[in-house]
Amino acid sequence: MAKSLKIRVKARRLYEYESWSIDKIAVFLEGAVTPRTLDNWKEAEGWIKGKYAEDLREKERLTVLAEAEKAGIKVGKHLQELALIGYSDLANHMTVDETTGATRTRTFEEMNKVQPGASRVVKKIKETRVVRTVAAKGDAPAETITETTMEFQLHDKQPALNAITDILGLKRPEDESNQAADTIMSLIRRFRPK
């Protein structure tokens, strides 16, 4: 009898707190109870699917925010960083000479004057210089030619825009588990000062 009660309590918790389906619960309980028995319990006891799921999600959210605060993570600062990446503009990082069309990467100081924090959006700057010496021909002296190639990359905007969209609740996540909270908690645990 005690075992049956434990199974019933566990099944009800999965149904009301986790919003699991009857079939999923039956599979999870590995044949300890049939879906028909679960349906009977549900009807007899008035189970309501997901009844406490919202309360549980809110409690998890508050826990995540408290842990983030302890780790020195500020929600507003986090959103600002996402916004910097999501709304970044290459024009804040480079200039184009109107007469020659030559591009020049701004210094970090210049970037931050154009848009505060713009330098934090830069993922990679790679400069390659090839110096060649051309031998003298006839009356022309030897010549040294320097070719410079610049590679410039910003952080990908799409993940930042997706994160902003999720945070603002503009789309419903396909996975009902709280992936964002799980990700944030794992990052907090990983980078929390010892």
Buried (B, 14 or more C-beta within 10 A) or exposed (E): EEEEEEBBEBBBBBBBBBBBEBEBBBEEBEEBBEBEBBEEBBEEEEBEEBBBBEEBBEEBBEEBBEBBEEBEBEEEEBBEBBBBBBEBEEEBBBEEEEEEEEEEBBEBEBBBEEBEBBBBBBEEEEEEEEEEEEEEEEEEEEEEEEEEEEEBEBBEEEEBBEBBEBEEEEEEEEEEEBEBBEEBBEEBEEEEEE
